[in-house]
Amino acid sequence: MGMERPMTSAERVAKRRAALRAQGLRARTLWLPDRASAAFQASVAQDTAVINAMQNGTDTLAFIEAVQHWPDADYDWGPGGAP
């Protein structure tokens, strides 16, 4: 009746993944933009400048602000309704 050895981190991960698979879940790797990178920040700055330069930028910004918490936010699509 000796002490059981502690699980290694690889064994813990394998056990956890097996439990998740048993629940019907599937592992996925998700790659996201690095928001701290200079390239991403330059892209955001360029996109922002384009939006700000638009003639109807006020409407565009109102739409973006309205849908940023989608679907919680209500947005007035105007007389034509949603696109």
N, CA, C and O of each residue as an XYZ file, in Angstrom:
332
protein
N       0.839     -1.183      0.000
C       0.000      0.000      0.000
C       0.881      1.242      0.000
O       0.835      2.053      0.925
N       1.667      1.374     -1.031
C       2.513      2.547     -1.137
C       1.743      3.732     -1.702
O       0.629      3.596     -2.208
N       2.351      4.859     -1.603
C       1.747      6.089     -2.139
C       1.787      6.035     -3.662
O       2.775      5.607     -4.258
N       0.710      6.471     -4.269
C       0.708      6.564     -5.720
C       1.561      7.756     -6.137
O       1.586      8.792     -5.472
N       2.256      7.581     -7.254
C       3.072      8.699     -7.727
C       2.159      9.761     -8.324
O       1.127      9.434     -8.911
N       2.527     11.020     -8.181
C       1.711     12.083     -8.762
C       1.732     11.996    -10.296
O       2.714     11.554    -10.891
N       0.638     12.422    -10.914
C       0.572     12.421    -12.377
C       1.507     13.496    -12.924
O       1.703     14.552    -12.323
N       2.065     13.189    -14.069
C       2.862     14.206    -14.752
C       1.902     15.189    -15.416
O       0.707     14.918    -15.534
N       2.428     16.316    -15.842
C       1.563     17.302    -16.502
C       0.974     16.729    -17.791
O      -0.176     17.013    -18.122
N       1.743     15.934    -18.511
C       1.240     15.313    -19.747
C       0.089     14.361    -19.435
O      -0.886     14.299    -20.184
N       0.196     13.625    -18.342
C      -0.883     12.708    -17.949
C      -2.135     13.476    -17.538
O      -3.251     13.072    -17.864
N      -1.949     14.591    -16.819
C      -3.103     15.416    -16.421
C      -3.813     15.988    -17.644
O      -5.042     15.996    -17.714
N      -3.023     16.466    -18.607
C      -3.605     17.030    -19.829
C      -4.353     15.938    -20.594
O      -5.472     16.163    -21.057
N      -3.747     14.766    -20.728
C      -4.393     13.663    -21.443
C      -5.697     13.263    -20.761
O      -6.697     13.008    -21.433
N      -5.691     13.208    -19.440
C      -6.901     12.854    -18.692
C      -7.991     13.901    -18.904
O      -9.156     13.560    -19.109
N      -7.609     15.169    -18.856
C      -8.578     16.254    -19.038
C      -9.161     16.228    -20.453
O     -10.369     16.384    -20.630
N      -8.310     16.033    -21.452
C      -8.784     15.984    -22.839
C      -9.704     14.788    -23.065
O     -10.699     14.896    -23.781
N      -9.374     13.652    -22.458
C     -10.241     12.465    -22.584
C     -11.605     12.746    -21.966
O     -12.630     12.341    -22.514
N     -11.624     13.437    -20.832
C     -12.896     13.773    -20.178
C     -13.713     14.720    -21.059
O     -14.929     14.566    -21.175
N     -13.058     15.683    -21.669
C     -13.758     16.615    -22.552
C     -14.301     15.895    -23.793
O     -15.425     16.152    -24.223
N     -13.490     14.988    -24.365
C     -13.972     14.214    -25.516
C     -15.170     13.355    -25.118
O     -16.103     13.192    -25.904
N     -15.150     12.809    -23.914
C     -16.272     11.994    -23.430
C     -17.543     12.825    -23.304
O     -18.648     12.285    -23.357
N     -17.390     14.146    -23.135
C     -18.539     15.052    -23.068
C     -19.004     15.481    -24.458
O     -19.939     16.270    -24.588
N     -18.344     14.954    -25.503
C     -18.732     15.287    -26.867
C     -18.055     16.532    -27.413
O     -18.494     17.077    -28.426
N     -17.000     16.987    -26.765
C     -16.287     18.175    -27.225
C     -15.095     17.766    -28.081
O     -14.610     16.638    -27.994
N     -14.636     18.692    -28.900
C     -13.520     18.436    -29.805
C     -12.492     19.545    -29.666
O     -12.850     20.722    -29.618
N     -11.221     19.181    -29.602
C     -10.142     20.156    -29.449
C      -9.933     20.921    -30.757
O      -9.995     20.339    -31.840
N      -9.688     22.214    -30.651
C      -9.401     23.073    -31.797
C      -8.280     24.033    -31.417
O      -8.170     24.455    -30.266
N      -7.453     24.371    -32.401
C      -6.444     25.408    -32.215
C      -6.952     26.653    -32.920
O      -7.371     26.596    -34.076
N      -6.914     27.760    -32.229
C      -7.438     29.005    -32.774
C      -6.317     30.035    -32.822
O      -5.733     30.379    -31.795
N      -6.024     30.522    -34.024
C      -4.987     31.529    -34.203
C      -5.649     32.888    -34.347
O      -6.552     33.067    -35.164
N      -5.200     33.831    -33.558
C      -5.756     35.183    -33.555
C      -4.664     36.198    -33.874
O      -3.484     35.931    -33.645
N      -5.048     37.364    -34.403
C      -4.037     38.400    -34.651
C      -3.379     38.841    -33.337
O      -4.026     38.909    -32.291
N      -2.104     39.132    -33.419
C      -1.364     39.650    -32.269
C      -1.612     41.146    -32.189
O      -1.032     41.924    -32.947
N      -2.481     41.545    -31.260
C      -2.860     42.956    -31.168
C      -1.697     43.854    -30.766
O      -1.769     45.070    -30.940
N      -0.629     43.273    -30.231
C       0.527     44.076    -29.825
C       1.512     44.295    -30.974
O       2.434     45.101    -30.847
N       1.327     43.585    -32.098
C       2.289     43.709    -33.197
C       2.121     45.048    -33.912
O       1.024     45.603    -33.987
N       3.222     45.539    -34.427
C       3.210     46.814    -35.158
C       2.361     46.703    -36.421
O       1.669     47.655    -36.783
N       2.405     45.551    -37.099
C       1.632     45.369    -38.329
C       0.132     45.434    -38.044
O      -0.617     46.051    -38.801
N      -0.307     44.803    -36.961
C      -1.730     44.829    -36.621
C      -2.166     46.246    -36.263
O      -3.218     46.704    -36.709
N      -1.365     46.939    -35.463
C      -1.698     48.301    -35.062
C      -1.732     49.236    -36.269
O      -2.570     50.136    -36.327
N      -0.830     49.034    -37.231
C      -0.839     49.853    -38.453
C      -2.102     49.580    -39.261
O      -2.693     50.498    -39.828
N      -2.508     48.326    -39.310
C      -3.733     47.967    -40.043
C      -4.961     48.607    -39.402
O      -5.840     49.114    -40.098
N      -5.013     48.578    -38.072
C      -6.133     49.210    -37.361
C      -6.137     50.715    -37.610
O      -7.193     51.303    -37.839
N      -4.966     51.337    -37.567
C      -4.874     52.780    -37.809
C      -5.336     53.114    -39.229
O      -6.036     54.105    -39.439
N      -4.944     52.289    -40.201
C      -5.361     52.526    -41.585
C      -6.875     52.358    -41.735
O      -7.531     53.182    -42.372
N      -7.425     51.299    -41.154
C      -8.869     51.063    -41.224
C      -9.636     52.207    -40.568
O     -10.666     52.646    -41.079
N      -9.132     52.684    -39.441
C      -9.778     53.782    -38.730
C      -9.745     55.054    -39.564
O     -10.729     55.792    -39.621
N      -8.609     55.310    -40.212
C      -8.498     56.503    -41.064
C      -9.473     56.430    -42.231
O     -10.065     57.443    -42.604
N      -9.646     55.251    -42.809
C     -10.588     55.085    -43.925
C     -12.010     55.354    -43.448
O     -12.766     56.059    -44.116
N     -12.373     54.798    -42.303
C     -13.722     55.010    -41.765
C     -13.947     56.487    -41.456
O     -14.999     57.039    -41.778
N     -12.967     57.120    -40.837
C     -13.103     58.537    -40.490
C     -13.193     59.427    -41.723
O     -13.802     60.495    -41.675
N     -12.587     58.992    -42.834
C     -12.588     59.806    -44.051
C     -13.860     59.615    -44.876
O     -14.115     60.380    -45.806
N     -14.644     58.621    -44.547
C     -15.860     58.369    -45.323
C     -16.841     59.528    -45.156
O     -16.937     60.141    -44.093
N     -17.561     59.807    -46.237
C     -18.522     60.898    -46.216
C     -19.636     60.627    -45.196
O     -20.069     61.525    -44.474
N     -20.074     59.402    -45.156
C     -21.128     59.057    -44.210
C     -20.535     58.332    -42.999
O     -21.149     57.410    -42.464
N     -19.373     58.740    -42.581
C     -18.687     58.101    -41.464
C     -19.510     58.075    -40.194
O     -19.379     57.150    -39.393
N     -20.357     59.074    -39.996
C     -21.181     59.120    -38.786
C     -22.118     57.922    -38.744
O     -22.273     57.285    -37.702
N     -22.747     57.612    -39.885
C     -23.635     56.455    -39.941
C     -22.861     55.163    -39.740
O     -23.321     54.253    -39.050
N     -21.683     55.089    -40.348
C     -20.864     53.888    -40.235
C     -20.452     53.657    -38.791
O     -20.556     52.541    -38.282
N     -19.984     54.710    -38.130
C     -19.571     54.570    -36.740
C     -20.751     54.222    -35.836
O     -20.601     53.448    -34.891
N     -21.912     54.785    -36.121
C     -23.106     54.456    -35.334
C     -23.434     52.977    -35.482
O     -23.797     52.319    -34.506
N     -23.308     52.451    -36.700
C     -23.565     51.033    -36.934
C     -22.559     50.176    -36.174
O     -22.939     49.217    -35.502
N     -21.275     50.520    -36.277
C     -20.224     49.745    -35.605
C     -20.460     49.743    -34.098
O     -20.364     48.695    -33.459
N     -20.764     50.890    -33.531
C     -21.016     50.967    -32.090
C     -22.251     50.160    -31.704
O     -22.285     49.544    -30.639
N     -23.260     50.164    -32.564
C     -24.494     49.445    -32.255
C     -24.295     47.934    -32.271
O     -24.890     47.225    -31.459
N     -23.468     47.432    -33.185
C     -23.331     45.983    -33.310
C     -22.126     45.419    -32.564
O     -21.908     44.208    -32.590
N     -21.355     46.247    -31.915
C     -20.179     45.729    -31.220
C     -20.561     44.775    -30.089
O     -19.738     43.952    -29.689
N     -21.759     44.860    -29.573
C     -22.225     43.953    -28.529
C     -23.312     43.041    -29.079
O     -24.182     42.581    -28.339
N     -23.258     42.788    -30.360
C     -24.240     41.967    -31.072
C     -24.495     40.690    -30.313
O     -23.516     40.123    -29.829
N     -25.679     40.179    -30.154
C     -26.946     40.709    -30.616
C     -27.680     41.507    -29.549
O     -28.869     41.785    -29.704
N     -27.001     41.883    -28.472
C     -27.668     42.583    -27.380
C     -28.147     43.978    -27.762
O     -29.188     44.435    -27.290
N     -27.379     44.656    -28.624
C     -27.699     46.046    -28.932
C     -28.798     46.141    -29.992
O     -28.847     45.341    -30.926
N     -29.660     47.113    -29.836
C     -30.663     47.397    -30.850
C     -30.086     48.429    -31.800
O     -29.390     49.348    -31.369
N     -30.366     48.288    -33.088
C     -29.874     49.242    -34.079
C     -31.038     49.652    -34.962
O     -31.808     48.810    -35.425
N     -31.161     50.942    -35.190
C     -32.199     51.445    -36.067
C     -31.693     51.361    -37.495
O     -30.892     52.191    -37.926
N     -32.160     50.356    -38.233
C     -31.710     50.142    -39.594
C     -32.277     51.170    -40.550
O     -31.846     51.239    -41.701
N     -33.229     51.968    -40.104
C     -33.827     52.975    -40.981
C     -35.053     52.416    -41.669
O     -35.484     51.296    -41.394
N     -35.617     53.220    -42.580
C     -36.885     52.838    -43.203
C     -36.786     51.576    -44.066
O     -37.786     50.878    -44.236
N     -35.627     51.272    -44.604
C     -35.490     50.090    -45.451
C     -35.319     48.793    -44.685
O     -35.374     47.711    -45.270
N     -35.116     48.890    -43.396
C     -34.902     47.700    -42.587
C     -33.491     47.173    -42.740
O     -32.628     47.821    -43.332
N     -33.272     45.990    -42.198
C     -31.942     45.383    -42.223
C     -31.569     44.991    -43.650
O     -32.435     44.632    -44.448
N     -30.266     45.062    -43.969
C     -29.826     44.684    -45.325
C     -29.986     43.198    -45.553
O     -29.668     42.701    -46.633
